Amino acid sequence: MKVNIGIDTKTFIRFWLVVIGFALVGLLVYHARTGIAIVLTSIFLSVALNPIVSLIAKKLPGKSRTLATTIAYLFVILVLGLILFLVLPTIVSQVTKFAQSLPSLIEGSVNQWSGLTRFASDYGLGKYLNEFFNSLEGLSTTFARNLGSNVMVGAGSLIAIFTNTLLTLFLTFLMLIEGPGLVENILTRLDKNKQTRRARNVIKRMYKVVTSFVTGQLLVALISGVVTSLVMFLICLIFNISASLAIPVGVLVSVLSLIPVFGATIGAVIAAILIALNSVGAAIVFVVYFIIYQQIENNLIVPTVQSKASRLPAVVVLMSVIIGIYTFGLIGGIIAIPIAGFIRVWVEEYADIRLSKRAAHSVNKPS
């Protein structure tokens, strides 16, 4: 039995116009991903900082949001400057010291490996072994010599990051000042009916998702940083290395812990590398500590602190973070879970509307 399916020209054209439209939107999002990341980050920061700004504004004589936002900004800039002051000098000094000492370390290792040298000479491999060590020493020397020029090459990227940061901060500043009034203006233009109440309810739920997530994540990161600094201080005493590493390592782990799921792991890996430049044994002890602490954090601290901030399954959280990081970088990983929470609120609201309409239709349906 043959079945003929006929498609008219209008339907065919409409189908391909929809496909082309989605492709163009995807292409536009890809090319504008940096700008989209700035806008999304600004929205996230403005919602996260709004409770602080509102609290400060209530304490001021004129209840000025502009002045309150300025005070909150100065506090955030002070905290960021303190973090950079604590972390960056330590990282730069450790890497520079290692790069400068690498050639001598390799040369000393070559001189000490007499057994390997005798083995190579006995079996006619001395020539190849010497060539390997000479090339390795040459590469390390070149790396140490070109360290400054490599830093200068990355200056362009640093300028771009600085520019994007300024744009994000400025846009966030404007959103904090004008955002509440703009949202209220939009809501007042809606009909004074069930639609307005639903819109207000959705906005409140989205607002709570972000504020709950930010508060919980900051508290988890703070606990992680304090505990890591204390443990690192003990490790420095035990292995007789500089105690100046304790606070930078704690701050590094704390800041990267703001990235959900695996941010703390990234921070711990970087910290372990820095510690290994001073003592391999200390780095091993630090890794063991971090593995134990992660189990405590994942099974006790995070469930207690975050509670049901986003009410998302673990697999959805992980998928959101991965998509966020690969789309917008590390910032995308931070804002991924609140965005997923927004989507959850929209889906739940849409489902509630559909169920309400279906129930109303069932009641009005003649028996």
C-alpha positions in Angstrom: 0.0 0.0 0.0 1.5 3.3 -1.1 1.0 6.5 0.9 1.5 9.8 -0.8 2.4 12.7 1.4 1.9 16.1 -0.2 3.6 19.3 1.1 2.7 22.6 -0.4 5.2 25.2 -1.4 4.2 27.6 1.5 4.8 24.9 4.2 8.1 23.9 2.5 9.4 27.5 2.5 8.2 28.1 6.0 10.1 25.1 7.3 13.3 26.1 5.7 12.9 29.7 6.9 12.6 28.4 10.5 15.7 26.3 10.1 17.7 29.2 8.6 16.3 31.5 11.3 17.6 29.2 14.1 20.9 28.8 12.3 21.3 32.6 12.1 20.4 33.1 15.7 22.9 30.4 16.7 25.6 32.2 14.6 24.7 35.5 16.1 24.9 34.1 19.6 28.3 32.6 18.8 29.8 35.8 17.5 28.2 37.9 20.3 29.1 35.4 23.0 31.5 37.9 24.7 28.8 40.6 24.8 26.2 38.1 26.0 28.5 36.9 28.7 29.0 40.5 29.9 25.2 41.2 30.0 24.4 37.9 31.7 27.3 38.5 34.3 26.0 42.0 34.9 22.5 40.7 35.5 23.8 38.1 37.8 26.0 40.5 39.8 23.2 43.1 40.0 20.7 40.6 41.4 23.4 39.3 43.8 24.4 42.7 45.0 20.9 44.1 45.2 20.2 43.0 48.8 23.4 44.7 50.0 22.6 47.9 48.0 19.0 47.9 49.3 20.2 47.4 52.9 22.8 50.3 52.6 20.2 52.5 50.9 17.8 52.1 53.9 20.5 53.2 56.3 21.4 56.4 54.3 19.6 59.7 55.1 18.3 60.2 51.5 18.0 56.5 50.7 20.0 57.1 47.6 20.6 53.9 45.6 23.4 55.7 43.6 25.3 56.4 46.8 24.5 52.9 48.2 25.7 51.3 45.0 28.9 53.3 45.1 29.6 52.2 48.7 28.9 48.5 47.7 31.2 48.9 44.7 34.1 50.3 46.8 33.7 47.3 49.2 33.8 44.8 46.3 36.8 46.5 44.6 38.6 46.5 48.0 38.0 42.8 48.4 39.1 42.0 44.8 42.2 44.1 45.2 43.1 42.3 48.5 42.7 39.0 46.7 45.0 40.0 43.9 47.5 41.4 46.3 47.6 38.1 48.3 47.6 35.7 45.4 49.4 37.2 42.3 52.8 38.1 43.9 53.1 34.6 45.4 52.3 32.8 42.1 54.6 35.1 40.0 57.5 34.7 42.5 57.1 30.9 42.7 56.9 30.4 39.0 59.8 32.8 38.3 62.0 31.2 40.9 61.3 27.7 39.5 61.9 28.8 35.9 65.3 30.4 36.9 66.4 27.3 38.9 65.2 24.8 36.3 68.5 24.7 34.3 70.6 24.2 37.4 68.2 21.5 38.7 68.5 19.6 35.4 72.3 19.9 35.3 72.5 18.7 38.9 70.3 15.8 38.1 72.4 14.8 35.1 75.6 14.9 37.2 74.0 12.8 40.0 72.6 10.1 37.7 76.0 8.4 37.4 74.4 5.0 37.4 72.2 5.9 34.4 75.2 7.3 32.6 77.3 4.1 33.1 74.3 2.0 31.9 74.0 4.2 28.8 77.7 4.1 28.1 77.9 0.3 28.5 75.2 -0.2 26.0 76.2 2.5 23.6 73.4 4.9 24.5 75.5 7.6 26.0 75.3 9.8 22.9 71.5 9.7 22.8 71.3 10.3 26.6 73.6 13.3 26.4 71.6 14.7 23.4 68.4 14.3 25.4 69.7 16.1 28.5 71.3 18.8 26.4 68.1 19.5 24.6 66.1 19.4 27.8 68.5 21.9 29.4 68.4 24.1 26.4 64.6 24.2 26.4 64.5 25.1 30.1 67.1 27.8 29.6 65.1 29.2 26.7 61.9 29.1 28.8 63.5 31.0 31.6 65.1 33.6 29.2 61.8 34.1 27.3 59.6 34.3 30.4 59.4 38.1 30.3 58.6 38.2 26.6 55.9 35.6 27.1 54.3 37.8 29.7 54.4 40.7 27.3 52.7 38.6 24.6 49.9 38.0 27.0 49.5 41.7 27.7 46.9 42.0 24.9 44.7 39.4 26.5 45.0 41.1 29.9 43.9 44.4 28.3 40.9 42.6 26.8 40.0 41.1 30.2 40.4 44.5 31.9 38.2 46.2 29.3 35.5 43.5 29.6 35.7 43.8 33.4 35.2 47.5 33.3 32.2 47.1 31.0 30.7 44.5 33.3 31.2 46.7 36.4 29.7 49.8 34.7 26.7 47.9 33.3 26.1 46.3 36.7 26.3 49.7 38.3 23.6 51.0 36.0 21.4 47.9 36.6 21.6 48.3 40.3 20.5 51.9 40.1 17.9 51.7 37.4 17.0 48.0 37.4 14.3 47.9 40.3 12.5 51.0 38.9 12.6 49.5 35.3 11.1 46.2 36.5 8.5 47.9 38.5 7.6 50.2 35.5 7.1 47.1 33.3 4.9 45.4 35.9 2.7 48.4 36.4 2.0 48.5 32.7 0.6 45.0 32.8 -3.1 44.5 33.4 -4.0 44.5 37.1 -5.1 40.9 37.1 -3.8 37.4 37.5 -1.1 38.1 34.8 0.5 40.7 37.0 0.5 38.6 40.1 2.1 35.7 38.1 4.8 38.0 36.7 5.7 39.3 40.2 5.7 35.8 41.6 8.1 34.6 38.8 10.4 37.6 39.3 10.5 37.0 43.1 11.3 33.3 42.6 14.1 34.1 40.2 15.5 36.7 42.5 15.5 34.2 45.4 17.3 31.6 43.2 20.2 33.9 42.6 20.4 35.4 46.1 20.2 31.9 47.7 22.8 30.5 45.4 25.2 33.5 45.8 24.9 33.5 49.6 25.4 29.7 49.9 28.3 29.6 47.4 30.1 32.5 49.2 29.7 30.8 52.5 31.0 27.5 51.2 34.0 29.2 49.5 34.7 31.1 52.7 34.7 27.9 54.8 37.0 26.2 52.2 39.4 29.1 52.2 39.7 29.4 56.0 40.2 25.7 56.5 42.7 25.4 53.6 44.7 28.3 55.0 44.9 26.7 58.5 45.9 23.3 57.1 48.4 24.9 54.7 50.0 26.8 57.7 50.5 23.5 59.5 51.9 21.8 56.4 54.4 24.7 56.1 55.5 24.2 59.7 55.9 20.5 59.3 57.9 20.6 56.0 59.8 23.7 57.0 58.7 25.8 54.0 57.6 29.5 53.9 54.4 30.1 55.8 53.7 32.9 53.4 52.1 30.3 51.1 49.3 29.6 53.6 47.0 32.6 52.9 47.6 32.7 49.1 46.8 29.0 48.7 43.6 29.4 50.9 42.5 32.5 48.9 43.1 30.7 45.6 41.1 27.7 46.6 38.4 29.9 48.0 38.0 32.1 44.9 37.9 29.1 42.5 35.4 27.4 44.8 32.9 30.0 43.6 32.8 27.9 40.4 30.3 25.1 41.2 31.1 21.4 41.0 34.8 21.3 40.1 36.1 24.9 40.7 37.6 23.9 44.1 39.4 21.0 42.3 41.0 23.3 39.8 42.1 25.6 42.6 43.6 22.6 44.5 45.5 21.4 41.5 47.0 24.9 41.0 47.8 25.1 44.7 49.4 21.7 44.7 51.7 22.7 41.8 52.8 25.8 43.7 53.4 23.8 46.8 55.4 21.1 44.8 57.8 23.9 43.7 58.8 24.1 47.3 58.3 20.5 48.6 56.9 17.5 46.8 56.1 15.9 50.2 54.1 18.9 51.2 52.2 18.8 48.0 51.3 15.1 48.5 50.0 15.9 52.0 48.0 18.8 50.7 46.4 16.6 48.0 45.4 14.0 50.6 43.9 16.7 52.8 41.9 18.2 49.9 40.5 14.8 48.9 39.3 14.2 52.5 37.9 17.8 52.8 36.1 17.5 49.5 34.2 14.5 50.9 33.2 16.4 54.0 32.2 19.5 51.9 30.2 17.5 49.3 28.3 15.4 51.9 27.9 17.8 54.8 28.8 21.4 54.2 27.2 22.0 50.7 23.9 20.2 51.5 23.6 22.1 54.8 24.5 25.5 53.4 23.0 25.4 49.9 19.9 23.5 51.1 17.4 23.8 48.2 18.7 27.1 46.8 18.4 26.0 43.1 16.5 22.7 43.6 18.2 21.2 40.6 19.3 17.5 40.2 23.1 17.0 40.4 23.2 15.9 36.7 21.5 19.1 35.6 23.9 21.2 37.7 26.9 19.4 36.1 25.5 19.8 32.6 24.8 23.5 33.3 28.3 24.2 34.5 30.0 22.4 31.6 27.9 24.2 29.0 28.5 27.5 30.8 32.3 27.1 30.9 32.6 25.9 27.3 30.4 28.8 26.1 31.4 31.8 28.3 34.5 30.6 30.1 34.9 30.5 33.9 32.3 33.3 34.3 29.9 31.0 32.5 30.5 28.3 35.0 29.6 30.6 37.9 26.4 31.9 36.4 25.3 28.6 34.9 23.4 27.3 37.9 21.3 30.5 38.5 20.4 30.5 34.8 19.4 26.9 35.1 17.4 27.9 38.1 15.7 30.6 36.0 14.8 28.0 33.4 13.4 25.8 36.1 11.2 28.6 37.4 9.9 29.3 33.8 9.2 25.7 33.1 7.3 25.2 36.5 5.3 28.4 35.8 4.4 27.3 32.3 3.4 23.9 33.6 1.2 25.5 36.3 -0.5 27.7 33.7 -1.2 24.7 31.5 -2.6 22.7 34.4 -4.8 25.6 35.4 -6.1 26.0 31.9 -6.7 22.3 31.6 -8.6 22.2 35.0 -10.7 25.2 34.0 -11.5 23.6 30.7 -12.5 20.3 32.5 -14.8 22.3 34.8 -16.5 24.3 32.0 -16.8 21.2 29.7 -20.5 20.2 29.5 -21.3 16.8 30.9 
